[in-house]
Every structure is written in C-alpha cells, then in structure tokens.
C-alpha cells in the first residue's frame, strides 16, 4: 500500500498506524511471555487472550490491506491526475500573466475587499512607480488621479457600482479609466469575485482628433 500510494501522506499515516498497532501487540506478547516465565499460571491466563487477539488483529490487517491496495491504486491515479491538472493550470496561468504583463493597457486586479491581486507593467508605467509592493502602486495611482476621485470610484466599484472616467487629463496626458466588476455568470447568484481597473493612455488619439 505504501509503495502504491507513492509515499503520499495517506500512505504514511496508514503504515504508521498499522506499525503502531502491531508493535503494541508484540510488546504486549513479550510482556505476557515474561510474566509466564515468572508465574506459569498467570502467564498462561495472559498469553492466551493476547495470542487470540494478536491472531485476530493480523487477520483483520490482512483483509483490510487487500482492500487498501485497491484504494491505493485509485488514490495514486487521482493524485497524478490532480498533479497533472495543477501543472496545466500553472502553465496556463503563466501564459495569461505573460500576455497581461505585455498589454498596452494598464490593468489592476482587485479582490472583493480591495486588495491588489495583480498589476501589469503598463499600469506601473502610467503611475511612474516600479515598486514591487503592489499596494504602494495602487496608492500612487489614487494619488495621480486624486482630482478625479479615483479612490472613491474604486470603492464604489467594490460595492458593486462600476463606472468610467473619460478624457482624464493628468500631467499633459489623457487617459480613459474603466472600473469593472468581475461576475461569475455560472453561479446562480451571479457572485462578484473581483474587480478590474483598466487604464488606457489615449493621448495620441485625442490629440489627433482635436487636430482634425
């Protein structure tokens, strides 16, 4: 069983428990034998039930181990399926992260209480802040767009009220900011599981429109 579970935690636990039961039975047997040598009458009264219990335990362990072998094979298959799927999901996550990091639009992902889960490189460039602390980047973003009350709008988005900021001019640049709630459409209650802040630098586009 231990080998078939590839030394998984469950296999270790079962083997440890089995070893503990058998060890306790053997120690009890040695103790009973020692008492029998000291006093034959008392020793027989102790050894006989211990021997019967030991035989019963061995029979139970043997029968259970047969069933464990079948379960071990199932557990092992399930373990490797989970492991393989986890590796696939990790690869997909890395691909999506790579794509998001190289987008021309700034992207910030927040959880349901406003904690930063992801910030891409374009968002850092817009803020002009390359810190590894994502919460500091969010704070710098709020500071940059403080005149447009971005922090208050993000709080409203977290409360379930998305909004847009169009033609936001800051530091001689023009931006469009979109605040969106991420909704799980598969769930019956349509739960919100996160929030996105999209920031587009549209300076060249707007200047071209104005020139025309």
N, C-alpha and C positions, 0 to 999 in steps of 0.2 A: 504494500500500500504506500509506504514511504517513498519508494522509487517511482511508482506510477504517478504520484502527485508532484513529482519533480521537486521534492523537498519544500513544498508550499507550507504556509503557516498551519493550515488544517492538518496536513500530514504530520507535521512536527507535534502538534497538540495530541493527536490520536496516539502516536507512537509513545509520547511521553506518558500519557495516561495509562496505556497498556503496560509499559515498562514499570510504572509505579505500582500497579495492581499486582503484577507478577512478583516484583521484588518484595512487596509486603507479605505475599503468600509464602515465598521461600524463607524469609526471615522468621515468620511465624512457625514454619515447619522445622527450621533448625532449633528454635526455642523449644518447641514441643519435644523434639528428639532429645535435647539436652535434659529436659525435665524427666523424660522416660528413663534415661540412664541413672538419674538420681533416685527416682522412685518409679518403679516399673508400673505399678497400679495406676498412679496418677498420670504417668506418661502416656499410657495406652488410652486413657479417657480423653486426653488432649489431642494426641496424634491422630486418632481415628476420625474425629469430626473434621480436623484440619485437612487430613488427606482427602476426605469425601468432598469438602468444599473446594479444595485445590483441583480435583478432577472435574468438578462441575464448572469451575471458572475456566479451566483450559478448554473444555468442550464449548462453552459459550464463546470464548475468544476465537476459537477456530471457526465456528459458524458465522460469527459476526465479521471476521476477517474476509471470509468469502464474499460477503455482501459488500464489504468495504472496497474490495478490489474492483467490483463493477462500478461503484460510486466514484472511486478514484479515477477510473478511465474517463467518466463523464466530467468530473471536476477538471481533469487535465485538459480535455478538449475545450471546455468552456473557458479555462484560464488562457489558453493560447488564442482563442477567438477574441477574447477581450483585449489581450495584449496586441494582437494584430490590428484590431479596430482602433485601439488607442494610438498606435503608431501612424495609422492612416489619417486619423483626425489631427494629429500633431503636424503631419506633412501638409495637410490642407490649411491648418492654421498658419503655418509658416508662409505658405503661398499667399494667403489673403493678407497677412501682415506686410509682406514684401510689396504687394500691389498697393495697399493703403499708404505705406510709407512713401511711395513714389508718385502719389496723385498730385495733380496741380491744384487741388482744392484742400484747404485746411480742414482737418477732421479731428474732433474731440468726442470721445465716447464716455458718457457718464452712467453710473448705476442709478438706482431708484432713490438714493439719498444724496446724490450729487458728488460722490467720489469719482475721481478720474480713473478710468479703466484703460484708456488708450489715447495717445496724442501722436499724430503723424508729423513728419518733418516739415511739411508746408505750414502747419499751424505754428510750429516753433519759429519758422522764418518770418511769418506775419507778425508774431509777437516780438521777434527780435531777441529771443531768450532761449538759449540752448541748454538749460539746466536739465539734469536727469530727474529732478523732482517734478513730477507731473502736476502736483497740486500748486507748486510755485508758478508753473506755466499758466495754469488756469487763472491764478490770481493776477498775473501780469496781463492776461487777456482782458480781464474785467477792468483793470486799471487803464488799459489802452482805449477801451470803448466806454469809459465811465460816463461820459457826457450823454451817451445814448442808452444808459441804464441797462447794459447787457446783463449784469449780475441779477437784477430784478427780473428780467425776462427769462433768464435761465431758471430761476426759482419758480416762476410761473409755469415753465415748461415741465419741470419736475412734478408740479402739481397737476399736470395733465392738460396744459393750455399752450400748445405750440404757437410760434409766431415767426414773423420775418422782419428783417431790417434791410431796407433797400436804399441804395445810394448813400451809404455811410462814409463821410469824408473825414479821414484822420491822417495827420502828417502827410498831407498832399497826395494821399492815396484814396481810392474809392473802393468800398467793399460792399458785398452782399452777404448777409448772415441769415442762415436758416436754422431754426430750432425745431427739432422733430422728436416726437415720442415713438419709441420702438414698441410696436404692439404684436403680441403673439396671436395671430389670427387663427391658429389651430386650436387654441384653448376656447372653451365655451364662454368664459367670462371676458375674453379679449384682454388679458392682463398686459400691463406695460412692464417690460423687463429692462428698459434702459432708455437713454436719451442721446441724441446726436446734435452736435453743434457743427454746422458746415459754414466755412468762411471762404468766399471767393474774392480774389483781387481782380476787379473789373475796370481798373483804371484806364488801360489802353482802349478797351471797348467804349467806355463812356466818353473819353476824350475824342475818339473818332466820331462818335455820334454828334457830339457838340460841334466839332469842326464842320461836319456835313451841314 
